[in-house]
Amino acid sequence: MITIDALRICDGERTLLYGVTMHLPANAVHGIAGEGRSVLLKALYGLVTPDAGRMTSGGHPLRRSDVAFLEAEPRFWPGLTVRDHLDLVRRYNPGSDPASMLRRFPVPLDAEAAALPEAERKRLALVLLLMPRKRVLLLDEPFRGLDVESAFMLRQLILQLGSDGRTVLAAARLAELDGICDDFYLLGGGVVRGRYEHYEFARAVREATASGIAEK
Protein backbone atom coordinates (compact mmCIF):
# COMPACT_ATOMS: atom_id res chain seq x y z
CA MET A 1 0.00 0.00 0.00
CA ILE A 2 1.29 3.43 -0.98
CA THR A 3 -0.14 6.12 1.28
CA ILE A 4 -0.10 9.82 0.46
CA ASP A 5 -1.09 11.71 3.60
CA ALA A 6 -2.05 15.41 3.65
CA LEU A 7 0.43 16.32 0.92
CA ARG A 8 0.97 20.03 0.31
CA ILE A 9 3.17 21.44 -2.46
CA CYS A 10 3.67 25.12 -3.17
CA ASP A 11 5.38 27.00 -5.98
CA GLY A 12 6.24 30.37 -4.50
CA GLU A 13 2.97 31.86 -3.31
CA ARG A 14 0.91 29.47 -5.46
CA THR A 15 -0.36 26.24 -3.87
CA LEU A 16 -0.28 23.35 -6.35
CA LEU A 17 -1.55 20.63 -4.02
CA TYR A 18 -3.17 21.11 -0.63
CA GLY A 19 -3.99 18.27 1.74
CA VAL A 20 -3.96 15.53 -0.91
CA THR A 21 -4.56 12.12 0.63
CA MET A 22 -4.67 8.81 -1.28
CA HIS A 23 -4.51 5.14 -0.33
CA LEU A 24 -3.15 3.15 -3.27
CA PRO A 25 -3.16 -0.66 -2.89
CA ALA A 26 -0.20 -2.57 -4.28
CA ASN A 27 -0.42 -4.72 -7.41
CA ALA A 28 -2.87 -2.42 -9.18
CA VAL A 29 -3.07 0.36 -11.76
CA HIS A 30 -4.12 3.75 -10.36
CA GLY A 31 -5.00 6.67 -12.62
CA ILE A 32 -4.57 10.33 -11.69
CA ALA A 33 -6.27 13.01 -13.76
CA GLY A 34 -6.79 16.75 -13.39
CA GLU A 35 -4.68 19.68 -12.23
CA GLY A 36 -1.47 18.88 -10.37
CA ARG A 37 -1.17 15.27 -11.51
CA SER A 38 2.39 15.61 -12.81
CA VAL A 39 3.74 17.40 -9.75
CA LEU A 40 2.27 14.64 -7.57
CA LEU A 41 4.28 11.98 -9.41
CA LYS A 42 7.42 14.13 -9.24
CA ALA A 43 6.97 14.39 -5.47
CA LEU A 44 6.60 10.61 -5.18
CA TYR A 45 9.86 10.16 -7.08
CA GLY A 46 11.68 12.80 -5.05
CA LEU A 47 12.06 15.42 -7.77
CA VAL A 48 9.82 17.85 -5.87
CA THR A 49 10.05 18.37 -2.11
CA PRO A 50 6.62 18.68 -0.44
CA ASP A 51 5.99 21.53 1.98
CA ALA A 52 4.00 19.21 4.22
CA GLY A 53 2.65 15.66 4.34
CA ARG A 54 4.04 12.15 4.06
CA MET A 55 4.42 9.51 1.35
CA THR A 56 4.94 5.94 2.55
CA SER A 57 4.92 2.39 1.24
CA GLY A 58 3.86 -0.26 3.73
CA GLY A 59 4.28 2.27 6.52
CA HIS A 60 7.87 3.12 5.56
CA PRO A 61 9.19 6.06 3.50
CA LEU A 62 8.88 5.41 -0.22
CA ARG A 63 12.38 4.58 -1.51
CA ARG A 64 13.54 5.77 -4.91
CA SER A 65 15.33 2.45 -5.37
CA ASP A 66 11.91 0.75 -5.58
CA VAL A 67 10.49 3.24 -8.08
CA ALA A 68 10.87 3.93 -11.81
CA PHE A 69 9.69 7.23 -13.29
CA LEU A 70 8.65 7.98 -16.87
CA GLU A 71 8.97 11.67 -17.67
CA ALA A 72 6.27 13.35 -19.73
CA GLU A 73 8.98 14.55 -22.12
CA PRO A 74 11.95 12.15 -21.90
CA ARG A 75 15.47 13.55 -22.18
CA PHE A 76 18.67 11.69 -23.04
CA TRP A 77 22.40 12.36 -22.86
CA PRO A 78 23.59 14.13 -26.04
CA GLY A 79 25.97 12.08 -28.16
CA LEU A 80 24.89 8.70 -26.76
CA THR A 81 23.12 6.22 -29.00
CA VAL A 82 20.07 4.16 -28.13
CA ARG A 83 22.38 1.17 -27.71
CA ASP A 84 24.57 3.17 -25.28
CA HIS A 85 21.56 3.94 -23.08
CA LEU A 86 20.45 0.31 -23.08
CA ASP A 87 23.97 -0.82 -22.15
CA LEU A 88 24.06 1.63 -19.23
CA VAL A 89 20.84 0.22 -17.79
CA ARG A 90 22.11 -3.34 -18.28
CA ARG A 91 25.38 -2.49 -16.50
CA TYR A 92 23.57 -1.35 -13.34
CA ASN A 93 20.82 -3.97 -13.57
CA PRO A 94 22.47 -7.31 -14.38
CA GLY A 95 20.10 -9.72 -16.08
CA SER A 96 17.89 -7.04 -17.56
CA ASP A 97 17.10 -7.66 -21.22
CA PRO A 98 15.37 -5.12 -23.49
CA ALA A 99 14.67 -7.58 -26.31
CA SER A 100 10.99 -8.23 -25.56
CA MET A 101 10.25 -4.54 -24.98
CA LEU A 102 12.05 -3.52 -28.18
CA ARG A 103 9.75 -5.82 -30.11
CA ARG A 104 6.79 -3.86 -28.73
CA PHE A 105 8.40 -0.43 -28.94
CA PRO A 106 11.05 -0.53 -31.69
CA VAL A 107 13.73 2.16 -31.86
CA PRO A 108 16.86 2.36 -34.09
CA LEU A 109 19.71 1.11 -31.91
CA ASP A 110 22.51 3.12 -33.53
CA ALA A 111 20.69 6.45 -33.67
CA GLU A 112 21.54 9.25 -31.24
CA ALA A 113 18.87 9.02 -28.54
CA ALA A 114 18.56 12.76 -27.95
CA ALA A 115 17.95 13.38 -31.68
CA LEU A 116 15.14 10.85 -32.11
CA PRO A 117 11.65 12.02 -33.13
CA GLU A 118 9.22 12.51 -30.24
CA ALA A 119 7.43 9.17 -30.61
CA GLU A 120 10.70 7.21 -30.71
CA ARG A 121 12.06 9.07 -27.67
CA LYS A 122 8.95 8.06 -25.72
CA ARG A 123 9.26 4.46 -26.92
CA LEU A 124 12.91 4.35 -25.81
CA ALA A 125 11.98 5.82 -22.43
CA LEU A 126 9.39 3.08 -21.94
CA VAL A 127 11.94 0.36 -22.76
CA LEU A 128 14.47 1.83 -20.30
CA LEU A 129 11.79 2.24 -17.63
CA LEU A 130 10.82 -1.42 -17.67
CA MET A 131 14.25 -3.03 -17.94
CA PRO A 132 15.09 -2.91 -14.18
CA ARG A 133 11.71 -4.43 -13.12
CA LYS A 134 10.97 -1.93 -10.35
CA ARG A 135 7.90 -2.71 -8.28
CA VAL A 136 6.43 0.82 -8.45
CA LEU A 137 6.07 2.59 -11.80
CA LEU A 138 5.20 6.29 -12.12
CA LEU A 139 4.01 7.18 -15.63
CA ASP A 140 3.74 10.91 -16.28
CA GLU A 141 1.66 11.54 -19.43
CA PRO A 142 2.61 8.11 -20.84
CA PHE A 143 0.60 8.53 -24.07
CA ARG A 144 1.89 11.99 -24.97
CA GLY A 145 3.74 11.95 -28.28
CA LEU A 146 3.04 8.31 -29.09
CA ASP A 147 1.67 7.17 -32.45
CA VAL A 148 -1.65 5.31 -32.45
CA GLU A 149 -0.11 1.83 -32.66
CA SER A 150 2.35 2.47 -29.82
CA ALA A 151 -0.41 3.96 -27.66
CA PHE A 152 -2.46 0.80 -28.18
CA MET A 153 0.53 -1.38 -27.25
CA LEU A 154 1.11 0.71 -24.13
CA ARG A 155 -2.50 0.32 -23.00
CA GLN A 156 -2.14 -3.45 -23.27
CA LEU A 157 1.17 -3.33 -21.43
CA ILE A 158 -0.23 -1.28 -18.52
CA LEU A 159 -2.99 -3.84 -18.04
CA GLN A 160 -0.37 -6.60 -18.01
CA LEU A 161 1.83 -4.78 -15.50
CA GLY A 162 -1.01 -4.58 -12.99
CA SER A 163 -1.67 -8.30 -13.41
CA ASP A 164 2.05 -9.06 -12.98
CA GLY A 165 2.17 -7.59 -9.48
CA ARG A 166 3.46 -4.09 -10.22
CA THR A 167 1.96 -0.96 -8.73
CA VAL A 168 1.39 1.58 -11.50
CA LEU A 169 0.43 5.24 -11.12
CA ALA A 170 -0.50 6.80 -14.46
CA ALA A 171 -1.01 10.57 -14.65
CA ALA A 172 -2.91 11.43 -17.82
CA ARG A 173 -6.03 13.02 -19.24
CA LEU A 174 -9.18 11.40 -17.93
CA ALA A 175 -10.13 10.00 -21.34
CA GLU A 176 -6.78 8.20 -21.62
CA LEU A 177 -7.32 6.37 -18.32
CA ASP A 178 -10.59 4.73 -19.30
CA GLY A 179 -10.27 0.94 -19.46
CA ILE A 180 -6.76 0.58 -18.04
CA CYS A 181 -7.08 1.47 -14.32
CA ASP A 182 -8.40 -0.36 -11.28
CA ASP A 183 -9.34 3.03 -9.86
CA PHE A 184 -8.59 6.67 -10.55
CA TYR A 185 -8.47 10.00 -8.78
CA LEU A 186 -9.56 13.39 -10.03
CA LEU A 187 -7.58 16.42 -8.82
CA GLY A 188 -8.74 20.01 -9.00
CA GLY A 189 -8.03 23.21 -7.11
CA GLY A 190 -5.16 21.51 -5.30
CA VAL A 191 -7.34 18.82 -3.69
CA VAL A 192 -8.79 15.40 -4.49
CA ARG A 193 -12.20 16.03 -6.07
CA GLY A 194 -13.12 12.37 -6.25
CA ARG A 195 -12.02 8.75 -6.31
CA TYR A 196 -13.66 6.37 -8.75
CA GLU A 197 -13.69 2.65 -9.41
CA HIS A 198 -12.89 1.47 -12.92
CA TYR A 199 -16.58 1.15 -13.81
CA GLU A 200 -17.40 4.75 -12.78
CA PHE A 201 -15.78 6.53 -15.71
CA ALA A 202 -19.00 8.18 -16.92
CA ARG A 203 -19.64 9.62 -13.44
CA ALA A 204 -16.08 10.92 -13.25
CA VAL A 205 -16.51 12.73 -16.57
CA ARG A 206 -19.79 14.29 -15.42
CA GLU A 207 -18.29 15.48 -12.14
CA ALA A 208 -15.13 16.79 -13.82
CA THR A 209 -17.27 18.77 -16.25
CA ALA A 210 -19.49 20.10 -13.47
CA SER A 211 -16.43 21.15 -11.46
CA GLY A 212 -14.93 22.99 -14.43
CA ILE A 213 -11.77 20.88 -14.39
CA ALA A 214 -10.13 21.34 -17.77
CA GLU A 215 -8.53 18.41 -19.58
CA LYS A 216 -5.00 19.40 -20.58
C-alpha positions as CSV (number, residue, x, y, z in Angstrom):
1,M,0.0,0.0,0.0
2,I,1.3,3.4,-1.0
3,T,-0.1,6.1,1.3
4,I,-0.1,9.8,0.5
5,D,-1.1,11.7,3.6
6,A,-2.0,15.4,3.7
7,L,0.4,16.3,0.9
8,R,1.0,20.0,0.3
9,I,3.2,21.4,-2.5
10,C,3.7,25.1,-3.2
11,D,5.4,27.0,-6.0
12,G,6.2,30.4,-4.5
13,E,3.0,31.9,-3.3
14,R,0.9,29.5,-5.5
15,T,-0.4,26.2,-3.9
16,L,-0.3,23.3,-6.4
17,L,-1.5,20.6,-4.0
18,Y,-3.2,21.1,-0.6
19,G,-4.0,18.3,1.7
20,V,-4.0,15.5,-0.9
21,T,-4.6,12.1,0.6
22,M,-4.7,8.8,-1.3
23,H,-4.5,5.1,-0.3
24,L,-3.1,3.1,-3.3
25,P,-3.2,-0.7,-2.9
26,A,-0.2,-2.6,-4.3
27,N,-0.4,-4.7,-7.4
28,A,-2.9,-2.4,-9.2
29,V,-3.1,0.4,-11.8
30,H,-4.1,3.7,-10.4
31,G,-5.0,6.7,-12.6
32,I,-4.6,10.3,-11.7
33,A,-6.3,13.0,-13.8
34,G,-6.8,16.7,-13.4
35,E,-4.7,19.7,-12.2
36,G,-1.5,18.9,-10.4
37,R,-1.2,15.3,-11.5
38,S,2.4,15.6,-12.8
39,V,3.7,17.4,-9.7
40,L,2.3,14.6,-7.6
41,L,4.3,12.0,-9.4
42,K,7.4,14.1,-9.2
43,A,7.0,14.4,-5.5
44,L,6.6,10.6,-5.2
45,Y,9.9,10.2,-7.1
46,G,11.7,12.8,-5.1
47,L,12.1,15.4,-7.8
48,V,9.8,17.9,-5.9
49,T,10.0,18.4,-2.1
50,P,6.6,18.7,-0.4
51,D,6.0,21.5,2.0
52,A,4.0,19.2,4.2
53,G,2.7,15.7,4.3
54,R,4.0,12.1,4.1
55,M,4.4,9.5,1.4
56,T,4.9,5.9,2.5
57,S,4.9,2.4,1.2
58,G,3.9,-0.3,3.7
59,G,4.3,2.3,6.5
60,H,7.9,3.1,5.6
61,P,9.2,6.1,3.5
62,L,8.9,5.4,-0.2
63,R,12.4,4.6,-1.5
64,R,13.5,5.8,-4.9
65,S,15.3,2.4,-5.4
66,D,11.9,0.8,-5.6
67,V,10.5,3.2,-8.1
68,A,10.9,3.9,-11.8
69,F,9.7,7.2,-13.3
70,L,8.7,8.0,-16.9
71,E,9.0,11.7,-17.7
72,A,6.3,13.3,-19.7
73,E,9.0,14.5,-22.1
74,P,12.0,12.1,-21.9
75,R,15.5,13.6,-22.2
76,F,18.7,11.7,-23.0
77,W,22.4,12.4,-22.9
78,P,23.6,14.1,-26.0
79,G,26.0,12.1,-28.2
80,L,24.9,8.7,-26.8
81,T,23.1,6.2,-29.0
82,V,20.1,4.2,-28.1
83,R,22.4,1.2,-27.7
84,D,24.6,3.2,-25.3
85,H,21.6,3.9,-23.1
86,L,20.5,0.3,-23.1
87,D,24.0,-0.8,-22.1
88,L,24.1,1.6,-19.2
89,V,20.8,0.2,-17.8
90,R,22.1,-3.3,-18.3
91,R,25.4,-2.5,-16.5
92,Y,23.6,-1.4,-13.3
93,N,20.8,-4.0,-13.6
94,P,22.5,-7.3,-14.4
95,G,20.1,-9.7,-16.1
96,S,17.9,-7.0,-17.6
97,D,17.1,-7.7,-21.2
98,P,15.4,-5.1,-23.5
99,A,14.7,-7.6,-26.3
100,S,11.0,-8.2,-25.6
101,M,10.3,-4.5,-25.0
102,L,12.0,-3.5,-28.2
103,R,9.7,-5.8,-30.1
104,R,6.8,-3.9,-28.7
105,F,8.4,-0.4,-28.9
106,P,11.0,-0.5,-31.7
107,V,13.7,2.2,-31.9
108,P,16.9,2.4,-34.1
109,L,19.7,1.1,-31.9
110,D,22.5,3.1,-33.5
111,A,20.7,6.5,-33.7
112,E,21.5,9.3,-31.2
113,A,18.9,9.0,-28.5
114,A,18.6,12.8,-28.0
115,A,18.0,13.4,-31.7
116,L,15.1,10.8,-32.1
117,P,11.7,12.0,-33.1
118,E,9.2,12.5,-30.2
119,A,7.4,9.2,-30.6
120,E,10.7,7.2,-30.7
121,R,12.1,9.1,-27.7
122,K,8.9,8.1,-25.7
123,R,9.3,4.5,-26.9
124,L,12.9,4.3,-25.8
125,A,12.0,5.8,-22.4
126,L,9.4,3.1,-21.9
127,V,11.9,0.4,-22.8
128,L,14.5,1.8,-20.3
129,L,11.8,2.2,-17.6
130,L,10.8,-1.4,-17.7
131,M,14.3,-3.0,-17.9
132,P,15.1,-2.9,-14.2
133,R,11.7,-4.4,-13.1
134,K,11.0,-1.9,-10.4
135,R,7.9,-2.7,-8.3
136,V,6.4,0.8,-8.5
137,L,6.1,2.6,-11.8
138,L,5.2,6.3,-12.1
139,L,4.0,7.2,-15.6
140,D,3.7,10.9,-16.3
141,E,1.7,11.5,-19.4
142,P,2.6,8.1,-20.8
143,F,0.6,8.5,-24.1
144,R,1.9,12.0,-25.0
145,G,3.7,12.0,-28.3
146,L,3.0,8.3,-29.1
147,D,1.7,7.2,-32.4
148,V,-1.6,5.3,-32.4
149,E,-0.1,1.8,-32.7
150,S,2.4,2.5,-29.8
151,A,-0.4,4.0,-27.7
152,F,-2.5,0.8,-28.2
153,M,0.5,-1.4,-27.3
154,L,1.1,0.7,-24.1
155,R,-2.5,0.3,-23.0
156,Q,-2.1,-3.5,-23.3
157,L,1.2,-3.3,-21.4
158,I,-0.2,-1.3,-18.5
159,L,-3.0,-3.8,-18.0
160,Q,-0.4,-6.6,-18.0
161,L,1.8,-4.8,-15.5
162,G,-1.0,-4.6,-13.0
163,S,-1.7,-8.3,-13.4
164,D,2.1,-9.1,-13.0
165,G,2.2,-7.6,-9.5
166,R,3.5,-4.1,-10.2
167,T,2.0,-1.0,-8.7
168,V,1.4,1.6,-11.5
169,L,0.4,5.2,-11.1
170,A,-0.5,6.8,-14.5
171,A,-1.0,10.6,-14.7
172,A,-2.9,11.4,-17.8
173,R,-6.0,13.0,-19.2
174,L,-9.2,11.4,-17.9
175,A,-10.1,10.0,-21.3
176,E,-6.8,8.2,-21.6
177,L,-7.3,6.4,-18.3
178,D,-10.6,4.7,-19.3
179,G,-10.3,0.9,-19.5
180,I,-6.8,0.6,-18.0
181,C,-7.1,1.5,-14.3
182,D,-8.4,-0.4,-11.3
183,D,-9.3,3.0,-9.9
184,F,-8.6,6.7,-10.6
185,Y,-8.5,10.0,-8.8
186,L,-9.6,13.4,-10.0
187,L,-7.6,16.4,-8.8
188,G,-8.7,20.0,-9.0
189,G,-8.0,23.2,-7.1
190,G,-5.2,21.5,-5.3
191,V,-7.3,18.8,-3.7
192,V,-8.8,15.4,-4.5
193,R,-12.2,16.0,-6.1
194,G,-13.1,12.4,-6.3
195,R,-12.0,8.7,-6.3
196,Y,-13.7,6.4,-8.8
197,E,-13.7,2.7,-9.4
198,H,-12.9,1.5,-12.9
199,Y,-16.6,1.2,-13.8
200,E,-17.4,4.8,-12.8
201,F,-15.8,6.5,-15.7
202,A,-19.0,8.2,-16.9
203,R,-19.6,9.6,-13.4
204,A,-16.1,10.9,-13.3
205,V,-16.5,12.7,-16.6
206,R,-19.8,14.3,-15.4
207,E,-18.3,15.5,-12.1
208,A,-15.1,16.8,-13.8
209,T,-17.3,18.8,-16.2
210,A,-19.5,20.1,-13.5
211,S,-16.4,21.1,-11.5
212,G,-14.9,23.0,-14.4
213,I,-11.8,20.9,-14.4
214,A,-10.1,21.3,-17.8
215,E,-8.5,18.4,-19.6
216,K,-5.0,19.4,-20.6
